[in-house]
Every structure is written in structure tokens, then in C-alpha cells.
Amino acid sequence: MRHPKAWIGGGAAAVAAAGAIAVTGAAAADHDSEQPITGDALERASAAALDHTGGGTVTGTEAGDEEGFYEVEVTLDDGTQVDVHLDKDFTVLGDESDGAGGD
């Protein structure tokens, strides 16, 4: 057998690399999975978002949003969609709008 330590070291490096790829993939998959807000948090987040936008209809929610702890999508009467970002205490951090509704 020639260089058995080289084989062991190479195998260990390959296993470590595969593990790093698996962890990265799992983290990316978890980040991409949009979990809706539920329960009392849904009511509180919706109320905060609608107060911020001055009305509209809640058309989507997400817990664990990348811009905040919660994201509430509100569709205004003119069709504009506004994503309202909230912290864990339901304080508005900011919003993003797709502009005026319509086409």
C-alpha cells in the first residue's frame, strides 16, 4: 500500500466537503420555504400592516422574512401590492410597493 495516510486524509476532506454542501443546501432550502404567519401573531401582524398602509386586504404573510421577522402582503383598493416588514414585536420596519395597480 502506498501512502495510506494520503488516502485517509483525502477521504476525510471529501466527507467534510460533502457535509458542508449538505448543510448549505439545507439552509438554502429552509430560507426558501415560506411559512405563513398563524394564530395571534397573524392577527397582530395583519393589524399592524393594515394600520401602516391605511387599509387594504391582507393577501399573504410570511414568518421568518429576510427583511424582518414578519412580512405581510397587503393589496390596496387600487390593486397596488405592498409588502410590510415587521420586527418580532410587530413594529413596522419598512415596506416595498410594486407601484400603482392595474395591468
Steps between C-alpha positions, in 0.01 A plus 500: 500500500636833403426809709209373712491828693443689175196285426359553847562875487344526153198300611452718806521814288240362259263415786547847652429667164188290447378593849555869435305479176215317672480758780507787251226335295284442806541860611408626153198270486386616844542865400295445184213335684246769573315426820174692544435692819242324718294551814515815709812612312300502174238729653759736648718511188199557275370782721842670504538470122150627424549792738828581321343488152179673603285204399484237231481122512762263639580267210805317636722461803841357577677427827879515495520756223849609392417871549342453840343249732165514319382609156138584424390554141217750473306568181360852494169598339682622186671159458838609633676232702702610800727267697517627858800377702461469877732412786416234761307761703282589197670836451515608135855495365408616151308407188543424132240580237457374146370843401154589375262215432354415166656305216 
